[in-house]
């Protein structure tokens, strides 16, 4: 009975591939979830265009409630906030989780863990041995529960401060 109730509750919760048509919803979610980390619409759209296999929209009853943007990158380096990438580096050696944003209604239902696991499998299948991200908004504990640890790279200290004082560069080993 408990399994049936859980299945019913999550039946209308789904991650799907993000499209260019989803960008207004992504912008709205970003404005709510990350008001202190503004990124221009064209920056968000470029992430989706450069690596579609790493960009997903979370829907509950077909309403956008979260998103993730991720792509290959170089370990030990960090894309600046609100800056276009131009291209995915040819020498990318890690999978970078740029942003995972969920509206409050979607939290604590397992959606974040689900997409992190799915992206980890994708990254490993693409031959990456690691995933990296920047933890902000007090999310370090969440990321640690999903296998990430702080990766202390002194050369990134100033760039991390541009996110926030408590931003942490983190890594998850995939192999």
N, CA, C and O atoms as a DFTB+ gen file, in Angstrom:
700 C
 N C O
     1  1       0.822      -1.194       0.000
     2  2       0.000       0.000       0.000
     3  2       0.873       1.268       0.000
     4  3       0.591       2.216      -0.732
     5  1       1.936       1.278       0.826
     6  2       2.815       2.436       0.879
     7  2       3.496       2.659      -0.468
     8  3       3.660       3.803      -0.891
     9  1       3.900       1.570      -1.155
    10  2       4.522       1.695      -2.464
    11  2       3.549       2.282      -3.485
    12  3       3.940       3.098      -4.319
    13  1       2.289       1.869      -3.420
    14  2       1.287       2.405      -4.341
    15  2       1.087       3.900      -4.115
    16  3       0.973       4.660      -5.076
    17  1       1.045       4.326      -2.863
    18  2       0.876       5.747      -2.546
    19  2       2.078       6.547      -3.048
    20  3       1.915       7.636      -3.599
    21  1       3.293       6.003      -2.858
    22  2       4.500       6.680      -3.331
    23  2       4.483       6.772      -4.851
    24  3       4.763       7.833      -5.409
    25  1       4.157       5.672      -5.525
    26  2       4.113       5.663      -6.981
    27  2       3.092       6.670      -7.508
    28  3       3.355       7.358      -8.494
    29  1       1.939       6.761      -6.863
    30  2       0.909       7.716      -7.267
    31  2       1.412       9.142      -7.092
    32  3       1.188       9.996      -7.951
    33  1       2.095       9.400      -5.974
    34  2       2.591      10.730      -5.668
    35  2       3.604      11.203      -6.708
    36  3       3.606      12.379      -7.072
    37  1       4.469      10.301      -7.195
    38  2       5.547      10.670      -8.106
    39  2       5.247      10.350      -9.563
    40  3       6.099      10.551     -10.428
    41  1       4.067       9.864      -9.840
    42  2       3.708       9.463     -11.192
    43  2       3.849      10.612     -12.188
    44  3       4.253      10.394     -13.331
    45  1       3.531      11.792     -11.779
    46  2       3.552      12.942     -12.676
    47  2       4.824      13.780     -12.546
    48  3       4.852      14.935     -12.971
    49  1       5.882      13.200     -11.956
    50  2       7.174      13.865     -11.816
    51  2       8.123      13.249     -12.834
    52  3       8.333      12.036     -12.840
    53  1       8.698      14.088     -13.699
    54  2       9.575      13.534     -14.732
    55  2      10.633      14.539     -15.178
    56  3      10.362      15.730     -15.331
    57  1      11.843      14.026     -15.382
    58  2      12.896      14.787     -16.037
    59  2      12.768      14.499     -17.534
    60  3      12.531      13.359     -17.933
    61  1      12.924      15.530     -18.354
    62  2      12.929      15.332     -19.802
    63  2      14.000      16.224     -20.420
    64  3      14.447      17.195     -19.811
    65  1      14.398      15.878     -21.631
    66  2      15.402      16.674     -22.333
    67  2      14.909      18.119     -22.477
    68  3      13.766      18.369     -22.860
    69  1      15.792      19.046     -22.163
    70  2      15.475      20.466     -22.283
    71  2      15.573      20.874     -23.754
    72  3      16.447      20.404     -24.481
    73  1      14.672      21.748     -24.177
    74  2      14.715      22.289     -25.540
    75  2      14.841      23.809     -25.466
    76  3      14.717      24.402     -24.394
    77  1      15.084      24.420     -26.601
    78  2      15.168      25.876     -26.658
    79  2      13.852      26.520     -26.224
    80  3      13.852      27.635     -25.702
    81  1      12.746      25.837     -26.433
    82  2      11.436      26.372     -26.039
    83  2      11.279      26.447     -24.514
    84  3      10.402      27.151     -24.014
    85  1      12.118      25.729     -23.788
    86  2      12.036      25.707     -22.328
    87  2      12.781      26.864     -21.660
    88  3      12.662      27.051     -20.449
    89  1      13.532      27.627     -22.415
    90  2      14.402      28.629     -21.806
    91  2      13.659      29.685     -20.989
    92  3      14.185      30.087     -19.951
    93  1      12.481      30.162     -21.379
    94  2      11.782      31.104     -20.490
    95  2      11.470      30.480     -19.120
    96  3      11.554      31.165     -18.101
    97  1      11.115      29.206     -19.087
    98  2      10.857      28.540     -17.804
    99  2      12.148      28.401     -17.007
   100  3      12.148      28.589     -15.790
   101  1      13.241      28.075     -17.678
   102  2      14.541      27.960     -17.007
   103  2      14.925      29.302     -16.396
   104  3      15.364      29.359     -15.248
   105  1      14.763      30.368     -17.148
   106  2      15.079      31.708     -16.646
   107  2      14.239      32.047     -15.407
   108  3      14.758      32.601     -14.438
   109  1      12.962      31.721     -15.437
   110  2      12.076      32.008     -14.304
   111  2      12.485      31.209     -13.071
   112  3      12.498      31.742     -11.961
   113  1      12.817      29.941     -13.261
   114  2      13.253      29.104     -12.132
   115  2      14.571      29.628     -11.581
   116  3      14.736      29.730     -10.366
   117  1      15.512      29.961     -12.463
   118  2      16.809      30.494     -12.028
   119  2      16.626      31.764     -11.204
   120  3      17.299      31.945     -10.189
   121  1      15.731      32.634     -11.626
   122  2      15.491      33.890     -10.906
   123  2      14.951      33.630      -9.505
   124  3      15.266      34.371      -8.573
   125  1      14.144      32.588      -9.347
   126  2      13.596      32.252      -8.031
   127  2      14.611      31.541      -7.146
   128  3      14.757      31.866      -5.968
   129  1      15.310      30.569      -7.722
   130  2      16.193      29.708      -6.930
   131  2      17.554      30.350      -6.688
   132  3      18.128      30.189      -5.611
   133  1      18.075      31.069      -7.668
   134  2      19.418      31.650      -7.578
   135  2      19.395      33.166      -7.805
   136  3      20.067      33.643      -8.719
   137  1      18.661      33.927      -7.022
   138  2      18.597      35.372      -7.285
   139  2      19.954      36.069      -7.150
   140  3      20.167      37.125      -7.744
   141  1      20.866      35.490      -6.378
   142  2      22.182      36.106      -6.193
   143  2      23.210      35.641      -7.218
   144  3      24.363      36.069      -7.172
   145  1      22.808      34.775      -8.137
   146  2      23.734      34.223      -9.133
   147  2      23.163      34.433     -10.534
   148  3      22.991      33.481     -11.295
   149  1      22.878      35.671     -10.859
   150  2      22.247      35.976     -12.141
   151  2      23.097      35.505     -13.313
   152  3      24.311      35.704     -13.353
   153  1      22.412      34.871     -14.272
   154  2      23.036      34.560     -15.550
   155  2      22.037      34.982     -16.631
   156  3      20.850      34.661     -16.563
   157  1      22.539      35.699     -17.613
   158  2      21.695      36.232     -18.682
   159  2      21.045      35.103     -19.473
   160  3      21.601      34.010     -19.577
   161  1      19.872      35.372     -20.028
   162  2      19.185      34.348     -20.822
   163  2      20.063      33.738     -21.917
   164  3      19.999      32.534     -22.163
   165  1      20.881      34.564     -22.572
   166  2      21.732      34.029     -23.634
   167  2      22.828      33.103     -23.110
   168  3      23.284      32.211     -23.826
   169  1      23.249      33.310     -21.874
   170  2      24.250      32.421     -21.261
   171  2      23.610      31.069     -20.957
   172  3      24.189      30.023     -21.251
   173  1      22.432      31.092     -20.375
   174  2      21.725      29.837     -20.095
   175  2      21.411      29.087     -21.381
   176  3      21.589      27.871     -21.458
   177  1      20.943      29.814     -22.388
   178  2      20.596      29.185     -23.668
   179  2      21.823      28.576     -24.330
   180  3      21.732      27.511     -24.941
   181  1      22.967      29.239     -24.216
   182  2      24.177      28.692     -24.827
   183  2      24.558      27.355     -24.208
   184  3      24.979      26.445     -24.922
   185  1      24.417      27.219     -22.888
   186  2      24.730      25.932     -22.237
   187  2      23.875      24.813     -22.847
   188  3      24.367      23.723     -23.143
   189  1      22.589      25.112     -23.026
   190  2      21.687      24.111     -23.599
   191  2      22.065      23.797     -25.047
   192  3      21.992      22.642     -25.467
   193  1      22.459      24.788     -25.793
   194  2      22.809      24.581     -27.198
   195  2      24.129      23.830     -27.354
   196  3      24.268      23.007     -28.259
   197  1      25.100      24.107     -26.481
   198  2      26.420      23.486     -26.610
   199  2      26.434      22.007     -26.236
   200  3      27.184      21.224     -26.817
   201  1      25.601      21.626     -25.261
   202  2      25.627      20.225     -24.831
   203  2      24.229      19.791     -24.405
   204  3      23.913      19.747     -23.216
   205  1      23.411      19.478     -25.379
   206  2      22.015      19.111     -25.107
   207  2      21.887      17.850     -24.259
   208  3      20.914      17.697     -23.521
   209  1      22.864      16.940     -24.358
   210  2      22.792      15.689     -23.596
   211  2      22.986      15.886     -22.097
   212  3      22.866      14.929     -21.332
   213  1      23.278      17.091     -21.670
   214  2      23.457      17.356     -20.245
   215  2      22.445      18.336     -19.677
   216  3      22.614      18.822     -18.559
   217  1      21.389      18.633     -20.438
   218  2      20.419      19.649     -20.014
   219  2      19.017      19.057     -19.954
   220  3      18.494      18.554     -20.949
   221  1      18.418      19.127     -18.764
   222  2      17.108      18.514     -18.543
   223  2      16.204      19.456     -17.772
   224  3      16.660      20.287     -16.987
   225  1      14.921      19.306     -18.014
   226  2      13.902      20.075     -17.323
   227  2      13.084      19.112     -16.463
   228  3      12.694      18.041     -16.926
   229  1      12.831      19.489     -15.231
   230  2      11.989      18.699     -14.337
   231  2      10.573      19.260     -14.401
   232  3      10.359      20.467     -14.285
   233  1       9.613      18.358     -14.587
   234  2       8.213      18.763     -14.617
   235  2       7.406      17.960     -13.619
   236  3       7.646      16.772     -13.403
   237  1       6.451      18.633     -13.023
   238  2       5.436      17.969     -12.210
   239  2       4.108      18.326     -12.867
   240  3       3.767      19.499     -13.022
   241  1       3.382      17.311     -13.241
   242  2       2.144      17.471     -14.020
   243  2       2.345      18.465     -15.171
   244  3       1.547      19.375     -15.395
   245  1       3.442      18.244     -15.879
   246  2       3.799      19.008     -17.078
   247  2       4.080      20.483     -16.817
   248  3       4.074      21.290     -17.747
   249  1       4.326      20.840     -15.564
   250  2       4.713      22.219     -15.233
   251  2       6.192      22.229     -14.857
   252  3       6.613      21.431     -14.019
   253  1       6.992      23.116     -15.458
   254  2       8.421      23.188     -15.134
   255  2       8.642      23.545     -13.666
   256  3       8.099      24.528     -13.161
   257  1       9.447      22.728     -12.993
   258  2       9.714      22.948     -11.570
   259  2      11.202      22.849     -11.226
   260  3      11.583      23.007     -10.067
   261  1      12.032      22.589     -12.220
   262  2      13.463      22.509     -11.981
   263  2      14.202      22.264     -13.275
   264  3      13.603      21.967     -14.308
   265  1      15.525      22.394     -13.202
   266  2      16.348      22.129     -14.378
   267  2      17.766      21.781     -13.950
   268  3      18.173      22.016     -12.812
   269  1      18.500      21.216     -14.892
   270  2      19.930      20.974     -14.705
   271  2      20.628      21.320     -16.010
   272  3      20.141      20.999     -17.095
   273  1      21.780      21.982     -15.890
   274  2      22.645      22.299     -17.024
   275  2      24.011      21.703     -16.721
   276  3      24.590      21.992     -15.674
   277  1      24.532      20.881     -17.614
   278  2      25.839      20.262     -17.393
   279  2      26.513      20.021     -18.739
   280  3      25.857      19.976     -19.780
   281  1      27.836      19.866     -18.698
   282  2      28.599      19.716     -19.937
   283  2      30.034      19.292     -19.631
   284  3      30.499      19.452     -18.502
   285  1      30.733      18.758     -20.618
   286  2      32.160      18.462     -20.428
   287  2      32.940      19.757     -20.192
   288  3      32.578      20.825     -20.685
   289  1      34.030      19.624     -19.417
   290  2      34.869      20.785     -19.115
   291  2      36.260      20.299     -18.722
   292  3      36.566      19.113     -18.847
   293  1      37.098      21.210     -18.249
   294  2      38.451      20.875     -17.810
   295  2      38.525      20.885     -16.289
   296  3      38.126      21.856     -15.646
   297  1      39.036      19.801     -15.719
   298  2      39.234      19.743     -14.261
   299  2      40.229      20.820     -13.855
   300  3      41.192      21.100     -14.569
   301  1      39.978      21.418     -12.696
   302  2      40.876      22.445     -12.183
   303  2      40.626      23.824     -12.760
   304  3      41.340      24.773     -12.433
   305  1      39.623      23.946     -13.613
   306  2      39.237      25.259     -14.142
   307  2      37.746      25.426     -13.922
   308  3      37.038      24.470     -13.605
   309  1      37.290      26.629     -14.090
   310  2      35.916      26.932     -13.725
   311  2      35.345      27.988     -14.650
   312  3      35.930      29.063     -14.782
   313  1      34.212      27.712     -15.298
   314  2      33.596      28.766     -16.109
   315  2      33.145      29.923     -15.211
   316  3      32.579      29.701     -14.141
   317  1      33.396      31.131     -15.645
   318  2      32.952      32.292     -14.877
   319  2      31.440      32.397     -14.951
   320  3      30.828      32.050     -15.962
   321  1      30.844      32.881     -13.866
   322  2      29.404      33.114     -13.852
   323  2      29.020      34.126     -14.928
   324  3      29.773      35.052     -15.229
   325  1      27.851      33.932     -15.490
   326  2      27.263      34.849     -16.460
   327  2      28.201      35.146     -17.634
   328  3      28.288      36.280     -18.107
   329  1      28.893      34.110     -18.088
   330  2      29.821      34.242     -19.211
   331  2      29.588      33.103     -20.197
   332  3      29.459      31.944     -19.803
   333  1      29.539      33.438     -21.457
   334  2      29.405      32.407     -22.485
   335  2      30.679      31.570     -22.556
   336  3      31.783      32.064     -22.324
   337  1      30.501      30.305     -22.880
   338  2      31.643      29.400     -23.018
   339  2      32.280      29.491     -24.397
   340  3      33.495      29.343     -24.529
   341  1      31.483      29.729     -25.409
   342  2      31.974      29.735     -26.776
   343  2      31.945      28.350     -27.387
   344  3      31.399      28.146     -28.472
   345  1      32.537      27.402     -26.685
   346  2      32.559      26.013     -27.139
   347  2      32.953      25.107     -25.978
   348  3      33.478      25.565     -24.963
   349  1      32.693      23.832     -26.145
   350  2      33.158      22.836     -25.185
   351  2      34.627      22.583     -25.504
   352  3      34.955      22.328     -26.663
   353  1      35.518      22.643     -24.526
   354  2      36.941      22.430     -24.821
   355  2      37.202      21.044     -25.429
   356  3      36.656      20.038     -24.974
   357  1      38.032      21.018     -26.447
   358  2      38.389      19.753     -27.092
   359  2      39.125      18.835     -26.121
   360  3      39.076      17.613     -26.259
   361  1      39.805      19.422     -25.141
   362  2      40.568      18.631     -24.165
   363  2      39.808      18.457     -22.842
   364  3      40.420      18.256     -21.793
   365  1      38.479      18.535     -22.899
   366  2      37.664      18.354     -21.686
   367  2      38.003      17.017     -21.044
   368  3      38.082      15.994     -21.723
   369  1      38.203      17.035     -19.721
   370  2      38.571      15.802     -19.015
   371  2      37.717      15.535     -17.777
   372  3      38.015      14.638     -16.989
   373  1      36.647      16.323     -17.615
   374  2      35.708      16.105     -16.522
   375  2      34.318      16.496     -17.012
   376  3      34.169      17.161     -18.037
   377  1      33.315      16.075     -16.269
   378  2      31.944      16.462     -16.589
   379  2      31.526      17.483     -15.548
   380  3      31.548      17.199     -14.351
   381  1      31.144      18.671     -15.998
   382  2      30.853      19.786     -15.110
   383  2      29.350      19.975     -14.942
   384  3      28.626      20.156     -15.921
   385  1      28.895      19.932     -13.718
   386  2      27.488      20.178     -13.401
   387  2      27.371      21.671     -13.110
   388  3      27.660      22.122     -12.001
   389  1      26.950      22.421     -14.102
   390  2      26.906      23.874     -14.008
   391  2      25.823      24.367     -13.048
   392  3      26.065      25.272     -12.249
   393  1      24.640      23.776     -13.127
   394  2      23.544      24.274     -12.295
   395  2      22.462      23.218     -12.151
   396  3      22.023      22.615     -13.131
   397  1      22.047      23.011     -10.931
   398  2      20.885      22.188     -10.617
   399  2      19.982      23.069      -9.770
   400  3      20.335      23.423      -8.645
   401  1      18.830      23.421     -10.296
   402  2      17.911      24.335      -9.610
   403  2      16.530      23.703      -9.519
   404  3      15.958      23.286     -10.526
   405  1      16.002      23.636      -8.303
   406  2      14.685      23.057      -8.063
   407  2      13.823      24.023      -7.266
   408  3      14.269      24.585      -6.265
   409  1      12.601      24.210      -7.710
   410  2      11.664      24.996      -6.920
   411  2      11.349      24.242      -5.629
   412  3      11.464      23.017      -5.599
   413  1      10.958      24.933      -4.570
   414  2      10.701      24.261      -3.291
   415  2       9.732      23.077      -3.378
   416  3       9.894      22.106      -2.638
   417  1       8.741      23.132      -4.254
   418  2       7.769      22.050      -4.356
   419  2       8.423      20.723      -4.757
   420  3       7.868      19.659      -4.484
   421  1       9.577      20.773      -5.393
   422  2      10.219      19.546      -5.883
   423  2      11.260      18.990      -4.928
   424  3      11.797      17.907      -5.162
   425  1      11.545      19.691      -3.891
   426  2      12.608      19.242      -2.985
   427  2      12.116      18.102      -2.101
   428  3      10.941      18.025      -1.741
   429  1      13.037      17.236      -1.769
   430  2      12.820      16.091      -0.873
   431  2      11.941      14.986      -1.483
   432  3      11.343      14.185      -0.763
   433  1      11.875      14.960      -2.826
   434  2      11.136      13.861      -3.452
   435  2      12.069      12.940      -4.232
   436  3      11.622      11.992      -4.877
   437  1      13.372      13.228      -4.166
   438  2      14.347      12.377      -4.828
   439  2      14.703      12.784      -6.241
   440  3      15.518      12.120      -6.882
   441  1      14.116      13.857      -6.744
   442  2      14.368      14.276      -8.126
   443  2      15.819      14.697      -8.336
   444  3      16.407      14.382      -9.371
   445  1      16.401      15.398      -7.378
   446  2      17.794      15.846      -7.520
   447  2      18.739      14.646      -7.537
   448  3      19.626      14.562      -8.387
   449  1      18.551      13.730      -6.610
   450  2      19.398      12.539      -6.575
   451  2      19.279      11.716      -7.838
   452  3      20.264      11.158      -8.321
   453  1      18.079      11.640      -8.370
   454  2      17.843      10.879      -9.585
   455  2      18.643      11.451     -10.757
   456  3      19.314      10.704     -11.471
   457  1      18.577      12.776     -10.960
   458  2      19.270      13.372     -12.103
   459  2      20.777      13.361     -11.899
   460  3      21.523      13.214     -12.867
   461  1      21.241      13.511     -10.667
   462  2      22.685      13.431     -10.406
   463  2      23.193      12.031     -10.751
   464  3      24.245      11.891     -11.377
   465  1      22.468      11.014     -10.355
   466  2      22.865       9.638     -10.696
   467  2      22.830       9.415     -12.205
   468  3      23.741       8.799     -12.757
   469  1      21.800       9.903     -12.871
   470  2      21.695       9.739     -14.321
   471  2      22.847      10.445     -15.033
   472  3      23.424       9.894     -15.970
   473  1      23.187      11.655     -14.598
   474  2      24.289      12.382     -15.219
   475  2      25.630      11.707     -14.925
   476  3      26.533      11.725     -15.762
   477  1      25.759      11.117     -13.746
   478  2      26.989      10.383     -13.412
   479  2      27.177       9.205     -14.361
   480  3      28.283       8.958     -14.842
   481  1      26.104       8.488     -14.624
   482  2      26.174       7.363     -15.568
   483  2      26.500       7.856     -16.974
   484  3      27.293       7.240     -17.685
   485  1      25.892       8.959     -17.367
   486  2      26.171       9.533     -18.677
   487  2      27.645       9.927     -18.780
   488  3      28.311       9.604     -19.764
   489  1      28.148      10.622     -17.765
   490  2      29.546      11.074     -17.783
   491  2      30.502       9.879     -17.862
   492  3      31.462       9.898     -18.632
   493  1      30.236       8.856     -17.074
   494  2      31.094       7.665     -17.106
   495  2      31.036       6.996     -18.478
   496  3      32.062       6.555     -18.997
   497  1      29.858       6.920     -19.058
   498  2      29.708       6.308     -20.385
   499  2      30.448       7.110     -21.459
   500  3      30.867       6.556     -22.476
   501  1      30.605       8.413     -21.228
   502  2      31.343       9.258     -22.166
   503  2      32.850       9.213     -21.925
   504  3      33.618       9.859     -22.638
   505  1      33.269       8.448     -20.917
   506  2      34.688       8.273     -20.645
   507  2      35.285       9.209     -19.615
   508  3      36.504       9.243     -19.447
   509  1      34.446       9.975     -18.917
   510  2      34.966      10.883     -17.895
   511  2      35.135      10.139     -16.570
   512  3      34.264       9.370     -16.164
   513  1      36.249      10.374     -15.910
   514  2      36.526       9.716     -14.638
   515  2      36.002      10.526     -13.454
   516  3      35.926      10.018     -12.335
   517  1      35.639      11.790     -13.704
   518  2      35.179      12.663     -12.623
   519  2      34.049      13.564     -13.092
   520  3      33.822      13.773     -14.284
   521  1      33.347      14.090     -12.080
   522  2      32.390      15.185     -12.263
   523  2      32.810      16.295     -11.309
   524  3      33.269      16.020     -10.200
   525  1      32.658      17.538     -11.729
   526  2      32.955      18.684     -10.875
   527  2      31.755      19.616     -10.821
   528  3      30.884      19.577     -11.690
   529  1      31.719      20.455      -9.788
   530  2      30.686      21.470      -9.625
   531  2      31.141      22.483      -8.604
   532  3      32.153      22.292      -7.930
   533  1      30.393      23.557      -8.494
   534  2      30.593      24.542      -7.431
   535  2      29.354      24.489      -6.549
   536  3      28.239      24.723      -7.015
   537  1      29.556      24.181      -5.277
   538  2      28.451      24.152      -4.312
   539  2      28.243      25.562      -3.765
   540  3      29.178      26.199      -3.281
   541  1      26.999      26.038      -3.850
   542  2      26.622      27.356      -3.335
   543  2      25.345      27.217      -2.505
   544  3      24.743      26.145      -2.442
   545  1      24.952      28.302      -1.882
   546  2      23.700      28.336      -1.111
   547  2      23.638      27.258      -0.035
   548  3      22.565      26.719       0.237
   549  1      24.763      26.942       0.575
   550  2      24.775      25.946       1.653
   551  2      24.509      24.527       1.191
   552  3      24.047      23.702       1.979
   553  1      24.787      24.224      -0.067
   554  2      24.469      22.903      -0.612
   555  2      25.581      21.867      -0.482
   556  3      25.421      20.740      -0.951
   557  1      26.685      22.217       0.133
   558  2      27.812      21.285       0.230
   559  2      27.387      19.942       0.828
   560  3      27.803      18.898       0.325
   561  1      26.588      19.940       1.865
   562  2      26.131      18.699       2.496
   563  2      25.336      17.822       1.538
   564  3      25.511      16.603       1.521
   565  1      24.470      18.429       0.749
   566  2      23.714      17.679      -0.253
   567  2      24.672      16.978      -1.206
   568  3      24.530      15.785      -1.472
   569  1      25.644      17.718      -1.716
   570  2      26.579      17.145      -2.685
   571  2      27.425      16.047      -2.067
   572  3      27.735      15.055      -2.726
   573  1      27.803      16.217      -0.803
   574  2      28.572      15.170      -0.121
   575  2      27.767      13.875      -0.027
   576  3      28.327      12.787      -0.162
   577  1      26.465      13.984       0.202
   578  2      25.604      12.792       0.242
   579  2      25.568      12.073      -1.101
   580  3      25.227      10.893      -1.168
   581  1      25.919      12.781      -2.165
   582  2      25.910      12.201      -3.507
   583  2      27.321      11.918      -4.018
   584  3      27.552      11.836      -5.224
   585  1      28.252      11.770      -3.089
   586  2      29.589      11.308      -3.442
   587  2      30.594      12.371      -3.824
   588  3      31.696      12.028      -4.252
   589  1      30.269      13.634      -3.693
   590  2      31.205      14.703      -4.007
   591  2      32.019      15.067      -2.772
   592  3      31.518      15.000      -1.650
   593  1      33.266      15.449      -2.979
   594  2      34.127      15.949      -1.908
   595  2      34.743      17.271      -2.369
   596  3      34.852      17.527      -3.568
   597  1      35.140      18.096      -1.421
   598  2      35.768      19.369      -1.763
   599  2      37.096      19.087      -2.458
   600  3      37.895      18.276      -1.990
   601  1      37.318      19.759      -3.568
   602  2      38.555      19.661      -4.344
   603  2      39.262      21.002      -4.189
   604  3      38.901      21.978      -4.848
   605  1      40.253      21.049      -3.332
   606  2      40.935      22.298      -3.022
   607  2      41.945      22.629      -4.121
   608  3      43.017      22.029      -4.200
   609  1      41.584      23.589      -4.961
   610  2      42.450      24.050      -6.045
   611  2      42.749      25.521      -5.767
   612  3      41.928      26.384      -6.078
   613  1      43.930      25.823      -5.175
   614  2      44.247      27.212      -4.814
   615  2      44.079      28.215      -5.956
   616  3      43.700      29.360      -5.712
   617  1      44.350      27.814      -7.180
   618  2      44.232      28.728      -8.318
   619  2      42.788      29.181      -8.555
   620  3      42.558      30.167      -9.254
   621  1      41.820      28.471      -7.981
   622  2      40.412      28.830      -8.175
   623  2      39.844      29.695      -7.045
   624  3      38.680      30.091      -7.104
   625  1      40.638      29.990      -6.028
   626  2      40.132      30.696      -4.843
   627  2      39.445      32.015      -5.194
   628  3      38.347      32.277      -4.703
   629  1      40.051      32.839      -6.016
   630  2      39.456      34.130      -6.363
   631  2      38.178      33.957      -7.181
   632  3      37.188      34.652      -6.950
   633  1      38.204      33.042      -8.122
   634  2      37.020      32.835      -8.953
   635  2      35.862      32.310      -8.108
   636  3      34.714      32.696      -8.328
   637  1      36.151      31.429      -7.137
   638  2      35.102      30.915      -6.250
   639  2      34.469      32.043      -5.440
   640  3      33.262      32.032      -5.197
   641  1      35.273      33.007      -5.024
   642  2      34.740      34.146      -4.263
   643  2      33.743      34.948      -5.085
   644  3      32.866      35.606      -4.525
   645  1      33.869      34.900      -6.421
   646  2      32.921      35.629      -7.266
   647  2      31.535      34.987      -7.215
   648  3      30.541      35.627      -7.561
   649  1      31.467      33.732      -6.787
   650  2      30.171      33.068      -6.587
   651  2      29.605      33.507      -5.239
   652  3      28.540      34.118      -5.160
   653  1      30.347      33.180      -4.183
   654  2      30.002      33.609      -2.822
   655  2      31.138      33.180      -1.906
   656  3      31.967      32.352      -2.284
   657  1      31.179      33.739      -0.705
   658  2      32.284      33.450       0.219
   659  2      32.396      31.968       0.564
   660  3      33.502      31.461       0.752
   661  1      31.269      31.271       0.648
   662  2      31.296      29.856       1.046
   663  2      31.220      28.888      -0.131
   664  3      30.974      27.699       0.073
   665  1      31.423      29.366      -1.350
   666  2      31.394      28.481      -2.519
   667  2      32.520      27.461      -2.415
   668  3      33.630      27.784      -1.992
   669  1      32.222      26.236      -2.803
   670  2      33.201      25.152      -2.758
   671  2      33.249      24.439      -4.098
   672  3      32.215      24.069      -4.654
   673  1      34.459      24.249      -4.614
   674  2      34.682      23.453      -5.820
   675  2      34.727      21.996      -5.367
   676  3      35.486      21.647      -4.463
   677  1      33.914      21.149      -5.994
   678  2      33.792      19.773      -5.536
   679  2      33.965      18.803      -6.687
   680  3      33.750      19.150      -7.848
   681  1      34.361      17.574      -6.349
   682  2      34.596      16.530      -7.332
   683  2      33.937      15.225      -6.886
   684  3      33.835      14.939      -5.693
   685  1      33.501      14.458      -7.851
   686  2      32.999      13.109      -7.597
   687  2      33.753      12.187      -8.552
   688  3      33.742      12.388      -9.767
   689  1      34.395      11.194      -7.995
   690  2      35.105      10.202      -8.809
   691  2      34.073       9.209      -9.341
   692  3      33.215       8.731      -8.599
   693  1      34.169       8.908     -10.631
   694  2      33.201       8.018     -11.261
   695  2      33.733       6.616     -11.476
   696  3      32.949       5.679     -11.627
   697  1      35.043       6.450     -11.493
   698  2      35.635       5.122     -11.704
   699  2      36.582       4.758     -10.576
   700  3      37.170       3.677     -10.589
